[in-house]
Amino acid sequence: MKILGLDVSSNSTGWNVIETVPSEKLVGYGIIRSDSSMGPTQRLYFQGNELKKVIDKYCPDEIGIEETVLVRGPKIMRILARFSGVALFQSYSFRKKEIHCFEPSAWKKTLGIGGNAVKAEVQLAICSRFSLMTEKQIEDYKKVFVEIEAKVATSKAESKLLKLNRKAVNKKVKEIEKEYTKASTDIYSDCGINNDIADSIAISIAVFEKLKNEKK
C-alpha cells in the first residue's frame, strides 16, 4: 500500500509517499513551492497542477492531509482553507475516496511525541524512524534539545525570582527557542528533510496507523 501525506500551506506544501508492504519505506518526498510573483488565485492553480503531477506519478492508495486549524487569525485561516480545498479536490479526484484529515496533535501522537513538539523535534523523529541520519547525529541533536529545554526552564525560574511580567518572560523564552529554528535548519542540511516534508511524512504515518487500528 502506498500512502501520500500532505502538509499544505500557501507558500510551500510538503509531500511524501511511503510504502507499507513488505515494510515501511519512504519512497518519495518534496516541496511544492509557488513563485512569489504569482497572484493569489494563480498560486492555487499552480499548487493544484503540481499536486496532480505527484498523485499521477505515485498513484497512492490512500491520502492524508493536515486539518486546517486556527493559528494566526481568520485571514490566514481563509487562505489556508483555500489551499487545503485545492488539495482535497485533487486528492479526491484521483480515487474518489474520502481523504484522511488530522489535526497536528493527532499526527504528532503517532510519532510518540507531545502535541506541543516543535518542528525540529518532528524532523528528528522522522529521521530516526527512517534511519535518515546516523545514530550519533540523532543523539547529538537530542542533546541539543535537552540543552535548549534546560535553558528555557532556567530562564523561567530566574524570571520568576526577578518578578518579571509575562511579556518580558515570553520575550526571553522566545529568544532561547530560536535555537530550535537553527536545529531545524541544520537537520534539513544534514538529510534533506525540512519541517514541511517532516510534517507530511508524519501525516502518512498517521494514516497507516489509523488503517491498522480500523482492521483490529
Secondary structure, 3 states (H helix, E strand, C coil): CEEEEEECCCCEEEEEEEECCCCCEEEEEEEEECCCCCCHHHHHHHHHHHHHHHHHHHCCCEEEEECCCCCCCHHHHHHHHHHHHHHHHHHHHHHCCCCEEECHHHHHHHCCCCCCCCHHHHHHHHHHHCCCCCHHHHHHHHHHHHHHHHHHHHHHHHHHHCCCCHHHHHHHHHHHHHHHHHHHHHHHHHHCCCHHHHHHHHHHHHHHHHHHHHHC
